[in-house]
Amino acid sequence: MSKPYPHRTRNLILAGVGTLIILAVALGVGLGVGLKHKNSTAASSSSGSTGSSGGSGGSGAGSGPSASISGVPGRFAVATDTWGHPIYPTSTDTSQYSAPTLDAAAAVVSWPADPYQPPSDPSPTQVRSDRPRLIAPAYKWEALPDLIAKDSYLAGWNATIFGNASDYASGPLTNYSIDGGLGESGVLDVARQVKVKVKSWAYAYRMSNDTQWVTRTWDELVNAAGNNSANYFGVEGDNWNDVHFLDLAEFTAAYAIAYDWMYDAWSDDQRTALMWSIINLGLSYGVTAYTDSSYGNGWWRSVNGNWNCVCNSGLTMGALAILGDDPTGTAAQILSYTVDNAKANCAQAPSTDGTWSETANYWYFGTMAFAEMTSSLMTATGSDQGMFDANASFNLTGLYHMYVTGMTSLFNYGDCGPNKYSTNANGMMLFGEHYDAPRYMLFQRDQFDAAEPWAMFWYDPAVSGAWWEDLPLDHYFDDSKNTWASMRSSWTDNTGLYIAMKAGQLTGHQTHGDLDSGDFVLDAMGQRWAGELGSGDYDALYYFSSEAQNSARWTYYRKATEGQNTLLLNEDNQNVAAVPTGNFGSSGTAQGASTDFTVPSDSTAFFTADLTSTYNGTSFQRGIRMLNQRRQVLLQDDINAPGPIIWRMHTNATVSIDSAGTTATLSLGGETMTVQLLNAPSGAQFSTMQPVRFDTDPPLPSGAVDQPNPGVTVLAVQLGAGQYSLQVLFNPQWPGLSTSDYVTPPSVAVSSWTLTSHNS
């Protein structure tokens, strides 16, 4: 589907390079937002909370990894690895690692009950009388200091938030930096930077009652509404850039948080000014998007993906924040549209198996917005207004996130999206509570992106146990829209083995997918050996033109089939109309409570895909499986090719090939992997190629330039037309293993693979 251009990714995600989630603490760029005061009609004031909850600031004891507070067990993770993943101690002691539970009755500390009693049939326009009403009601602020004093996670996050708030406050006002043009990537980074600042400052104010945070927030908001004469901040009246509606939505959310969380701190004039900014620069454009069929920037209303989630969420938060104060009725009007629209679209983004409709990275943007909107509705109105139940499969999207996370980075197929300034995976905590899935909450609390204000209110310290206990190592996602499999050797050893492969349909991904059926990634020994190139330049000509076979999108190397870890036939792209099918087998191995896990001798898993339709009727079966107690990987392609084929794998490793051409040795991060051609067909040899377009490729759009891929090598096998079984064996050189510890599997047609087909 054609769409306005979202933000380009600046930090390219190369094979073997982890997905970069830019936390609030990492921001070093000045940002800005501001207020409009033209409509100054007096608004009725709602009673606000006193904001006198007190707090420990950043000095709470036990904020470090594995520390304990008041006898409460400390954090499970003892450190973070170079990829940002938690490192768990290797131990057979399971006293702290019980089954995942969320039991307030048995907990040392938990949240009190919400005193608000909503009507029997809650409406989106009937809100609680006390403030705040968005995400963090007054009763939670009052309880939070005691929880911080008794929970290591909350104490650590609190300290981080205060540290971030101080860092932001020492920086300049946000600059209105336009990325590629207002109609392209716009000012989305700017909006999200403002949002994350406001969240931190508002949190710091409510926890400390220190008005320095109010003053600093006001300066930022005046700037961001275009009312600071010393700084340019966009076109007057459209400062939040409705052309790229994501920008407008995120600005609206930022102002909603400031309005609601600092409600009692603002003067009447300040509060009124904030309200008019939300109406004039945000909600009024939302009403136009829903009511004016000629308006060209409301296309997001009908898509199942992050655009719908983010736009509806920002508008909803803005409306809920000012409801009751708004003299125009705009807030109530927008709520009559956004909630139902989000249920029909945003909530439908996960497919029947939980896979996000776009990509593993866009899951972050979509689920964060869904969580913010749903949580705001819950706290403001006493009901989620049907959001959680709008899609019976939404509860599975947390499982998708866990399995798409590899030993190094995500299985980061397709586009990776803009910088994650204000975006994280803390929606997992909200999902864990609502869907009675405590392992979601437990999984996320150990992640490096957890330390921000939403976690303080979505996390429940009554949760306990090990998220990995009895969690199968493998999972098959069988919806035909995606069809992929995830397999690993451990949940708690980041140096273990992880493979994932996808088939699935190539369209219906919000123009964020690649032509990549059969694509795979491989992690071992703390390195990504086969990886993804990630996003291209989002501002490149016709990058988002369409998903049609002749789309200009597919002329860019990173989006074309040649840029994926799969096969090329006749150097052509795959058929976008293909509907591959898959088959999966697993021994069902699940890790127990201990972090010290030994893989059983009969443990294995495999995924096969019939890619015949992907190659226009050419018979093609691809399979990948774990061997030898999940220490080796076999990738096999059975193909009857009417033209020349190229087997391709992108790697950051240094590659050397033996004289016979049948063994490649890969070196990366001080580790070694050997890759062998088994039963090599006549003429089959490894070679290396550059990650660039072929001379015979269709031309790029006039004036367009393809992105370079520095540090990446393509390991390749080239063969002419013919019938082949191409078997590639990956042997990570594990410490302590000798040559005799590796196995050579038998030759079995992919169509005949079973759990026992490769037993010695």
Secondary structure, DSSP 8 states (H G I E B T S, - for coil): ---------SS---TT-------GGG--S----B---S------------------TT--TT-STT--BTTB---S--EE-TTS-EE-------SS----EE-GGGSSS----------SS--TT---SSS--SSS-HHHHHHHHHHHHH-HHHHHHHHHHHHHHHHHHTS-------BS-TTTTBTHHHHHHHHHHHHHHHHHHHHH--THHHHHHHHHHHHHTT--TTS--SSTT-TT-GGGHHHHHHHHHHHHHHHHHTTTTS-HHHHHHHHHHIIIIIIHHHHHHHH-TT-TT-GGGG-SSHHHHHHHHHHHHHHHHHTTT-SSSHHHHHHHHHHHHHHHTGGG-B-TTS-BSS-TTHHHHHHHHHHHHHHHHHHHHSS-TTTTTSSTTGGGHHHHHHHHB-SSSB---S---S--SS--STHHHHHHHHTT-HHHHHHHHTSTT--SHHHHHH--TTEES-TTTTEES-EEE--TTT-EEEEES-SS-TTS-EEEEE-S-SS-STT---S-TT-EEEEETTEEEE-------TTSTTTTS-SSTT-GGGGSTTTSGGGSSSEEETTB---TT---EEEEEE---EE-S-SS----TT--EEEEEE-TGGGTT--EEEEEEEETTTTEEEEEEEEEESS-EEEEEEESSEEEE-TTSSEEEEEETTEEEEEEEES--TT--EEEE-SS--TTS---STT------TT-EEEEEEE-SEEEEEEEEEEE--TT--GGGS-------GGG--TTTT--
